[in-house]
Structures are given as C-alpha cells and as structure tokens.
Amino acid sequence: GSRLTVGKATSVRIMSTLAGGPDAGDDEALMKDIPPLEKGRIGGGSRAVNPRGAPAITRKVICGMLSARNPRETIMQRLIAAIAAALCFSLAHAADLSIALGADVTSIDPHFHNLTPNNNVGGHIFEPLVTKDARGRLAPALAESWRAVDDLTWEFRLRKGVKFHDGSDFTAADVAFSLDRVPAVPNSPSPFTAYSKQIVDRIIVDPHTIRLRTAAPYPLMPNDMGTILIVSARAAKGAATEDFNSGKAAVGTGPFRFVRWLKGDRIELARNEHYWGQKSPWEKVTLRIITSDPTRVAALLAGEVGAIENVPTADLARVAKNPALSLYRIVSHRVMYLHLDSSRDKSPFVTDKAGRPLDRNPLRDVRVRKAISTAINRQA
C-alpha cells in the first residue's frame, strides 16, 4: 500500500492532480480513516511531510496519494492504473514548496525514457489525453471524451481553450505530432512505442477532434493515451532531447512550467498562471534530488524540505512516533513480489552456511518452495 505522513494539524482529502483535472468525488471512500485531501501529484512512492519545511505556510498542510503516470512501465507493467500522487498546502498567500525525491530523472524529454521518475516529473509540465482518478478509473485530461467509432477507429474530442506555456493553442495537430515523435526519438533506452505502435493512421477531423486507426481491434487505446504526454508541435519541431533538458523545447500544457534542471541536484518548476484547470497555490516547486534514504529523512526532520517521497521502511516506525508528523496508509495498485531463483540447476544465491553455492539448487524442488511459502507469516 501507499504511505504518507503529514503534520498533525492537517486535513487530508484524496484528489488526482496537484492542480486541475477531475475532482475526486467519491474517491474519499478509499481512505476511510483519513480526513478529506487537495489535488496534487509530485513524484511517486510514499510521502512524509513536515510543516516546518515550509515556513510560509500559515494554515494547514494538505496532502494526497502518490502515483506513477505510466501504469504499464517497467515497475508497474500491465497494471490497470496507479494511485495519483499529491502534495498541496493551503496557504494564507502563495509560497514555495520544496520536496526531496529519491531518484533523479534521466531527461525532461517526455518521449525519451519510459522511467517512473521521468514520467512523474514530466506529468507536471506536460499532460496526456487521458488521466486516471484516485481509483484508477480513466478520466478526461486534454481529451474531454473518447469513443470507438468502429472496430478499428478511436475518436478523441479535445479540450478547447487550452494553451501551451508559450501561449500557443493546443490542437489536434499537437497530438498527431506527439504520436509521430514517439518512435522517432533517437537513442531511447526505453521508448514509449509500446503505446503508439498499434496506431496505423491518425486523422485530424478538425482542430479539436482526432481519430486513431489500428490494424486490429484495440480496446486499450484510451488507457495507452494516458501514457503519452503531449508536446507543442511548434516548440518541439526539430528539437533534440537536449533541447528539452535545457528548457528550450520543454513547452507543455501542465500546471507547472519548466524552469531548470540541475542534474543530480534539483528540478525547478514555476506555476502556470494560465492553466486550464485549477491553479496550484504554489508559485514555485523545487524537487531536490536526495537519493540517500537517511539523508532524505534527515532533511525532512530538519525542516530543510517540506516533504519527501519514498519514506524508507526502516524509518516508518520513527516517523509514525514523531509528534510533528502523521502516517497514513492506503492500498494501491502497485504489486511488489519476491521471485525465487528456481529456474536454474545451480544458483549463486543459494549457499551453504559458509557462503559456498550448493551443487544443486534446492529451489528447483516444488516441495522446498511450498515449505518456504508455508513458513511465511502472512499476518505479520
């Protein structure tokens, strides 16, 4: 399950994005023991919040659940949805927010590397056609609606009045450009083509309607369109991945504008004052890269940052006992498992008491695997 901790004097309600997007509605039933939460998404993993880390806060801390933007990427492959991540504070006036992330991104280019940290950060700058609510259900984003025209054609009707960060209009041409760009990004270590390869043709019906044709019936198209982030055709035409990293081409429609990325140190975002959805109370968000678990927790406790992601399991008890913090839990869609090394005759991970690999891998024996399963204290 997902975990987050917040200051004791807080109010929590589940919503889906840091600024804008569909309301949570009955999603509050997901967290029966948690009072109501504001929209937000900053990164992924568990969260801890220290009000002292945001000195400009004068009222209450409002936090939410965390999400991976891409429900079918490496860690969450084939999951239907992910829990939306959120952190937001209610303020007497606008302020800055600093959050410590557990991993750096490899690029700001939303089509370069299908990686959870990249997708989480990219989701604040760019947006997909379809998003997911706190229950993992498909919900409108840049597309207001979608339908299957026939067995081989999906139609997406786009939201009108949406502007890119440079003030240009968002249209179907930007969607077509983004879909065409996905397979064309050079040297991608993990491309997004799994979500675009089914499309054999895209037809721009009008500036706010696009149809996507497939070679065979493909029911997952709306879900896949929740993975590909839309870029500005004008800003990204001919742009390389480095142009996104520098900010030159990092022009999206999201609730935050890209300011700068100092690799290994921080990512700075500024509020999009012309966002089509609900405007964030934060003028500036700084995502600090603190990969060391102890250092990240120490920064939170010292008030150097207002929140951290990926609260280490070893620190959960200490965090829960801290009177300045509160811990909340919820079951998420994320699946984590241990796989026994049972596929080979000799395993380097199965050793005798002296640390020498055994000549025969006992995990090949189903009785051994059943015994291990029986010995697991599932209630603990």
ABEGO torsion letter per residue (X at the ends): XBBBBBBABBBBBBBABABEEBBAEAAAAABAABBBBBBEBBEBEBBBBBAAABAABABBBBBBBBBBABAABAAABGBABBBBBBBBBBBABBBBBBBBBABBBABABAAABBBAAAAAAAAAABBBABBBBAAGBBBBBABABBBBABAABBBBBBBBGBBBAAGBBBBAAAAAAAAAAAAABBGBABBAAAAAAABABBBBABAABBBBBBABBBAAAAAAAAABBBBBAAAABGBBAAAAAAGAABBBABABBBABBBBGABBBBBBBAABABBBBABABBBBBBBABAAAAAAAAAAGABABBBGBBAAAAAAAAABAABBBBBBBBABBBBBBBBAABABBAABBBAAGBBBABBAAABAAAAAAAAAABBAAX
